[in-house]
């Protein structure tokens, strides 16, 4: 038996789902590099797009159930961690997804089966395929199994700084990234004072001062988060 065919069968056994639509599974495991030649094939890019949304829903649902008293600002960084490229690639390795992938000869030769971006994309595509083949419950069961160890990792530590926390908060609300603007710079060169405004679409901006531009940006980000009840 072809090694990849065997790997696909092993993958189905590991995730506990036998696909009714075999073509759908094959498409989920087919990297775009396969279509670089003369023969056009259906790759997993569209499924990857869908799977990103499926993962977001399942992660948000699971987090809300695990942390019912948590604020949105506390859940957003956990969600971002659960659906990140690094996490999806780690999950792919746990499921031994790499050997089941269909890659071009060149991509396979340079180690594509162990590349984070390829593994993460295939993981998202697989989740979309599970959703389409077996419904949300099938995708949910695989998510809860494969991501089980990731929930503790996603909760380790707090965001690196207020700017990171604000970025994650904005993304969690589906808004554009925060923008920062230096409004004023006063004081002598050896002891300047910066006044910075941070803006996030949909809420009033916040203004803060600092001894450097970076310090002022962090203070402004923290002020906005505190005002919105998403810090602390």
Secondary structure, DSSP 8 states (H G I E B T S, - for coil): --HHHHHHHHHHHHHT---S-HHHHHHHTB-GGGGGSSS----SHHHHHHHHHHHHHHHHHHHHHH-TT--HHHHHHHHHHHTSHHHHHHHHHHTT-GGG-B--HHHHHTTGGG-HHHHHHHHHHHHHHHHHHHHHHHHHHHHHHHTTTHHHHHTSS--SSHHHHHHHHHHHTT----EEEEEEEES-GGG-EEEEEEE-TTS--EEEEESSHHHHHHHHHHHHHHHTT---
